[in-house]
Amino acid sequence: MANGGVGEEVRNKQVLFRDYVTGFPKESDMYVTTGTINLRVPEGSNSVLVKNLYLSCDPVMRVRMARVTFSGFSSYTPGSPLTGLGVAKVLDSGHPDFKAGDLVWGVTGWEEYSLLSGIESLRKIQHTDAPLSYYTGLLGMPGMTAYAGFYEVCTPKSGEYVFISAASGAVGQLVGQFAKLLGCYVVGSAGSKEKVDLLKSKLGFDDAFNYKEEHDLDAALKRYFPEGIDIYFENVGGKTLDVVLLNMRVHGRIAVCGMISQYNLDETEGVKNLTCLIYKRIHMRGFTVRDYYHLYPKFLETVMPYIREGKVVYVEDRAEGLESAPAALVGLFSGRNVGKQVVVVARE
Amino acid sequence: MANGGVGEEVRNKQVLFRDYVTGFPKESDMYVTTGTINLRVPEGSNSVLVKNLYLSCDPVMRVRMARVTFSGFSSYTPGSPLTGLGVAKVLDSGHPDFKAGDLVWGVTGWEEYSLLSGIESLRKIQHTDAPLSYYTGLLGMPGMTAYAGFYEVCTPKSGEYVFISAASGAVGQLVGQFAKLLGCYVVGSAGSKEKVDLLKSKLGFDDAFNYKEEHDLDAALKRYFPEGIDIYFENVGGKTLDVVLLNMRVHGRIAVCGMISQYNLDETEGVKNLTCLIYKRIHMRGFTVRDYYHLYPKFLETVMPYIREGKVVYVEDRAEGLESAPAALVGLFSGRNVGKQVVVVARE
């Protein structure tokens, strides 16, 4: 506990944000440095001192790299460590809800050790019979996003036709598995042969295609969905959305989870086929996971048995060490990662 | 009743469709001619023979003028009369649900007399203490559209900020009045000073503006909605939608009723600000009235007292005679009409 006294001063490797970004982020928009940190929480503070184990690379971090975000997310501060979701171990705590030794997940810094003062997002990890890194993915924000987005936003029914873009990503791979478990027909798009193979073999999608090899996306969608699409789980935006609109069925639903193709553009692409919303009476609904965290206990109740029974699997792309973090984050936007991109800072 | 025998053969003035339209429709895309019609229903037929009284000019008719519609609506047939919604009086009937003398509204021909074989859309008019022409507007499809669109699609709450485009039109003027009755703050946009005055005086909107005089629509919306927009009732699409997206509040709702600005374009305008759907968790929902006609009795129960008590008023723009019908229809797309555009074919 944080009962005063001077704690051990240790070296603390950090990934700092260099300056505001326009266009695609580059590794050089961040830099790795080493500072020091005291491993005790200051006396009288209700902060928590953690050792970071796994850091999550999420598309929304690009949004926070812009000078102005419009998004409700704050911009990063040049010269300060990036922050994001991660898994950590509590070393010292001034807060009654946490004690040394607790494993937690939530917002932390891109560094070896973090003194966390804003701990609203921190959750204690109860189930340790799954890999701890899953709390950056399957059991964390992306998992909860997939769960809420599919079951709450898409209002799915067995037998419906489901299309998922960025389907092998942190969220997409789970939406597809949830949809299959419900009895839907599921097709995903991804950006490489390796990802497409993964979707069809390991992740159990009915079909999948490499969008980079489909010069006529409309024709591709008509081939995979001759009856049209009931549910589109939107992760990419732009041209893909435009063509999907033409292929939606009457009373279709579009859950707008992300638009990763648009985050790096100075001027976003125009979507032209919105009149389809009327003729086809389409429900298009943007959502963010923060409106659904009250469902987290129910989510764990649903998904932990699936994991134990092997009914849901999860593909991670692990980058080893903080030095590899900038490249891992940047790689999200070129689709370099295969599965959920995690940075391994330390193993417990 | 249709018990054989040769009925009276009369002259029948008609508005025929000339040929498929691209771009803005012109009066010359239609022509007026005179044929003949027998005022008896053929023996053994279950058709209904009507005298048309009022014809409705609706934006969706432009969609039907295209060779290919994508919309679920069939194209008009060159050389045949246009069809659309109207109010008519039954002169002869082979159908047990209708008898001579009944007043009806539903799909009919753009002509003086119509022999209607497809009568699924015909409804008997029960309440005649409102102007009969209202069954092309307030008490017909546009009224039902406003009712379903506002109460069912927008899920409105008292005190919310409501923006309506094409606000003096057949649907918009009612949405605004419904929203005021619920206790919302309501601003409408329209395309002339006359319409803006109408919105503010006769129709009881809190405020209104002429979009043609606002060179910076974003600034205008920020002026009228400093707190942002909870509900946008979309009638126009394109650039307006794009700017509205920037001004929506978190958990806002967009009911997509129409996109009249887009129907005459060879290539529709791209909407660029759709990422707002995510950050602001916006519900955007296309709808058409056909999914809601089961609510028509409830709608009449709600709206007839409002009419009788003067709580809901309705502005019509009446064109006299079938000869004026092509100009009236074309005028919809330049915003020439002030209020619901009706063509008076005959008074009972």
Boltz contact constraints between the chains, C-beta under 6 A:
constraints:
  - contact:
      token1: [A, 71]
      token2: [B, 279]
      max_distance: 6.0
  - contact:
      token1: [A, 72]
      token2: [B, 279]
      max_distance: 6.0
  - contact:
      token1: [A, 256]
      token2: [B, 277]
      max_distance: 6.0
  - contact:
      token1: [A, 256]
      token2: [B, 278]
      max_distance: 6.0
  - contact:
      token1: [A, 259]
      token2: [B, 275]
      max_distance: 6.0
  - contact:
      token1: [A, 262]
      token2: [B, 275]
      max_distance: 6.0
  - contact:
      token1: [A, 268]
      token2: [B, 272]
      max_distance: 6.0
  - contact:
      token1: [A, 270]
      token2: [B, 270]
      max_distance: 6.0
  - contact:
      token1: [A, 270]
      token2: [B, 271]
      max_distance: 6.0
  - contact:
      token1: [A, 270]
      token2: [B, 272]
      max_distance: 6.0
  - contact:
      token1: [A, 271]
      token2: [B, 270]
      max_distance: 6.0
  - contact:
      token1: [A, 271]
      token2: [B, 271]
      max_distance: 6.0
  - contact:
      token1: [A, 271]
      token2: [B, 274]
      max_distance: 6.0
  - contact:
      token1: [A, 272]
      token2: [B, 268]
      max_distance: 6.0
  - contact:
      token1: [A, 272]
      token2: [B, 270]
      max_distance: 6.0
  - contact:
      token1: [A, 274]
      token2: [B, 271]
      max_distance: 6.0
  - contact:
      token1: [A, 275]
      token2: [B, 259]
      max_distance: 6.0
  - contact:
      token1: [A, 275]
      token2: [B, 262]
      max_distance: 6.0
  - contact:
      token1: [A, 277]
      token2: [B, 256]
      max_distance: 6.0
  - contact:
      token1: [A, 277]
      token2: [B, 286]
      max_distance: 6.0
  - contact:
      token1: [A, 278]
      token2: [B, 256]
      max_distance: 6.0
  - contact:
      token1: [A, 278]
      token2: [B, 286]
      max_distance: 6.0
  - contact:
      token1: [A, 279]
      token2: [B, 71]
      max_distance: 6.0
  - contact:
      token1: [A, 279]
      token2: [B, 72]
      max_distance: 6.0
  - contact:
      token1: [A, 281]
      token2: [B, 286]
      max_distance: 6.0
  - contact:
      token1: [A, 281]
      token2: [B, 287]
      max_distance: 6.0
  - contact:
      token1: [A, 281]
      token2: [B, 288]
      max_distance: 6.0
  - contact:
      token1: [A, 282]
      token2: [B, 286]
      max_distance: 6.0
  - contact:
      token1: [A, 283]
      token2: [B, 285]
      max_distance: 6.0
  - contact:
      token1: [A, 284]
      token2: [B, 284]
      max_distance: 6.0
  - contact:
      token1: [A, 285]
      token2: [B, 283]
      max_distance: 6.0
  - contact:
      token1: [A, 286]
      token2: [B, 277]
      max_distance: 6.0
  - contact:
      token1: [A, 286]
      token2: [B, 278]
      max_distance: 6.0
  - contact:
      token1: [A, 286]
      token2: [B, 281]
      max_distance: 6.0
  - contact:
      token1: [A, 286]
      token2: [B, 282]
      max_distance: 6.0
  - contact:
      token1: [A, 287]
      token2: [B, 281]
      max_distance: 6.0
  - contact:
      token1: [A, 288]
      token2: [B, 281]
      max_distance: 6.0
